[in-house]
Amino acid sequence: MKTYSKLIILVLSILMFNACEEKFIDDISRVEPGVDETAPQIKVNFPPDGYELQTNEAVASITIDFEVRDDIEIADISVQIDDEEIASFNDFKDYRIAFKKITYDNVTTGLHTLKISANDLEGKNSVVNVNFTKAPPYVPKYGDEVFYMPFNNEYLEMNSLQLATKAGMPGFAEGIQHGTAYAGAADSYLSFPAAALQEATEVSATFWMKVGNTPDRAGVLVVAPPAENNNDRTKGFRFFRESTNGGTTQRFKLNIGTGSSDSWIDGGAAADVTPDTEEWTHFAFTISPTSAAVYINGELVKEGDIGGIDWTDCDQISIMSGAPNWTGWDHLSDNGLMDELRIFTKALTQDEIKTIMLKEQSSLYMNFNGKFRDELTGTEATVVGAPGFSYGGGVKGDAYQGKADSYLTFANPDVQNNEFSASFWLNINDVPDRAGILVMGPEDTENPEKQNNRKNGFRFFRESSNGGTTQRYKLNVGNGTADSWIDGGAAADVDPTTGDWVHFAFTITDDAAKVYIDGAMVKEGDISGIDWTGVDLLSIMSGAPRFNGWDHKSDESLMDELYIFKKALSEEEVNLMKADGLQ
């Protein structure tokens, strides 16, 4: 029996093998790869173009995430940052698809260009460039600031460098300044630990919003304790909005818990804002042991007496929603935009609120603290010659130190507008006896050595007056066909021998231009607007290279706290900038 069994098994095995070979196993045949028709396709998953890396480290890391695909076969890939190769690849598990992540550990402050290049076997090449910026290390701009979120492509709090917890799917949109803003969505918000507020007897918040009408009510900024009814108002605070006037406006209110009860700061119609206008609106509120106030666009809309604030069990800040702890009246997610959120452990004054609001509208800011850099974008100025710094000798920190044949330029700065203002401080040196200070003018192609085309842009400069005992400051504005002079005569004369800092400002609108010295308007003149045709360069502390025809070259004075705005400052705002520099 054993012999028969073995024989049967052997026969069955042979039959099964033949059946598999004939019927179930296909012959392996070579597949032609086809014609190589396209160059490799490159997709950069991170960073996105325009990304701003925010860290308080002087040198930071960034993880580059990308993929390359080819219709036939990838030959090699090169990754560069600022034209220096940081990685290369020529061996791939899947010859048509490559997924790569690279960590680069030497990102310095400023603008950087990521370049990814890929070749296929036939030499077809593709290149993708991505620009990104490392922001300078964050230093709080204002005293007692404990929380700041600029919402620049990430939900990062700058003082702690911690990410907020995200609920739902909020996003980003174009911000009030350079960069992006928080974009709300249904059932979406941010939360953050409220530890920095637990011992505070005073608190303030400032921020910008593009106010929407959907939903018709929402929480905006809430620090509240958990409760079964999600409506314990005896502790923390709640800043929120509700539909008014038949849905045509949104009313903003503040509620504060004192420990045993709550207080309402409700400005009524004064606190109504028209939604969906696409305009940015500035909000602020302050809380002290005795009173609280709400401000809209810097104006007080309501102030009331309170009995302080109690923080018991208030362990998180909710941003753009009442959730999770204050939803009892359906103050849920806000679908609008928010930008530049700051929280302070002090009750701000109205002037402090207006100053913060004003600075956050600037388009270029240079503090000259050891860097020739626009602090808003991280862009470094082009340095001509050898200007220096007066370390510790500025209005705030360091200052720009002028030198012969030396100045700074920015190519195509984002400052041009039909309204324009500049604010800055100078400690005057009258050698040479005339100089350019701020100039944005077109190239004078007809006079390359002595450029003096004044039909476009502006020129702010100084010249010797009164036999050399004073320096007179003047503004020239081009409307496209002619130029206008804003010359205050003796009112615009400054003694250069005092060694004191002097505040300067000028404003340009469609019909007028003004010059201010130490907060006082020294000259106003009618103009017919400003024309920016051919104006692609900002010169700082010299007329060169676009306005040197009358020898308004380098200024050897000190400069500090330079702000440029795409708006016309009021006299009150000019004096706010002056007062801020004196603090």
C-alpha positions, 0 to 999 in steps of 0.5 A: 500500500505504501508503494502505491500511495507514493506512486499516486502522489508522484503522478499527481505532482507531475500533472499539477506541475504541467498544468501550472506551467501550461495554463497558470504561469505566463511567460516573462516577456520584456516590456519596452519602456516607450518613448521618453516624452517629458522632462521630470516633474518636481513638486515641492510639498514644503516649504511653500513659496513665500514661507516665513520660518519663525524661530528665536534661534540665530541659525535654524533648521528647515525640512525640505519635502519634495517629490520627483516623477518621470515618465521613464527614469530619473537620472539624478536630482540636485538640491541647492539653497542660495546656489550652494548644493546641499544634497544630490541623488542618483540611485532610486528604488523606484526609477520613475518616482522619488520621495525625498525629505532633507533637513538643512541646518544652516538657515540664517536670517533673511531671504533664501532660494531653494532650487531643485533640479532633476534630469532624466536619462535623456538629459531632459531637465526640470528646475523649481525655485522656491523663495522662503525667509527666516524671520529675525529672532523675535524680541517683544516690541512692547513692554509686558507683551506675553503673547504674540501670534503673527499667523505667518503660515503657521500658528506659532506663538512667538514669545514661547515658540510653541504651536497653538492646538488646532481644532478643525480646518482653519487656514491662512489668507493675505494679512494686514501687513507682509505675510498671512493672517488666520482664516476662520472656518466652520467648527475651527479655532485655536487654543493655547495654554493660559499660564502666562495670565494666571497671576496677572491683575491687568490684561490687554489684547490687540488684534486686527480682523476682517469681520464677517457675518457668517455665522451671525455670532461668534467668539473671538478671544475667550479665556473661560473655565469649563462648566456643565452648561458651557456658560460660566461667566464668573471667571476669565473673559469673553470677547465676542460678536453678535448680529445687530440692526437686522444683520447689517452690523456686528456688535462687539462685546466684552464680558469679565468674570470677577470671581462671584459675578460678571461685568459687561462692557457693551458699547451699543451702537458705538461698538457696531462694525459693518461686516464683509467690507474686506476692510481690516478693523483694529480691536483692543480691550483692556482690563484692570482691577477697577475698570475695563474698556473696548476700543475699535480702530483706536477709539474708545467705544465703551469703558466700565467699572469692574471688580477685577478679574478671576482666573480660577480654572481658566487654563486655555486661551480660545482664539476665534471661537468660544469653544470649547468652554463657552458655547452655551449661547452658540458663540462658536467659530468665527469664519473671518480673518484675524492678524497680529494678535498680542496679549499683554499683562498690563492695561494699555493706554489709548495712546499705546493702543493707537501706536501699536495699531499704527506701527502694524500698518507700516510697510517698511521698518528699520531699527538699525540694531546691528543690521541693515534690514527691513524687520517686516520682511527680513530683507537685507538692504544693499549696502553701498560704501561702508556705513556703520552703526552707533552701537547703543547710541540710537533712539532705541538701541543702535543707530545707522552711522552715515559715512562719506560715499555710503548709503543703503538701497532697496530694490522695488520695496513694497511701499508705493501707493497714492498715499505715502508717509515716512517717519524717522529720527536724525542726529544731524551732522552738517558735513557735508553741507547738503545731503539726500536722506530718503529718495525714490526717483526714476533713473535719469538716462539723459544725465547718468553722471548728474541724475536729477529727474524730478518728475516722478517719485519723491526726494527728501533732503537737506541743505545749508542755510543761514550762512551754514549755521543751520540745515534746511529740510525740503521735500520734492514730489513728482506727479508724472509731468512736473515736480512740486516743492514743499519748502518750509523756509526758516520753519524747516531749519534745524541747528546741527550742533546740538547733538540732539535727536530730531524727529522728522516725518513727511506725508503725501496724498493726492492733493497735498504734501506735508513736512513735520519736524519734532511733531510740528508741521513746518510746511504744507503744499498743494500737489496733484499726487505722486507718480511712481513710473520708473521708480524702482529703488529706495535710497536711504541716507543719500540722494545717490544714485538717482538724485545727485545732480545737485550734489545731494549725496551721502548723509553722515548723520545718524538715523534711527527708527525708520518707518514707511507707510502706504498711508498719509499719517495724521498730525496726531499719528506723527506725534504718536511716532515721535512720542514712541521714540522718546520712551 
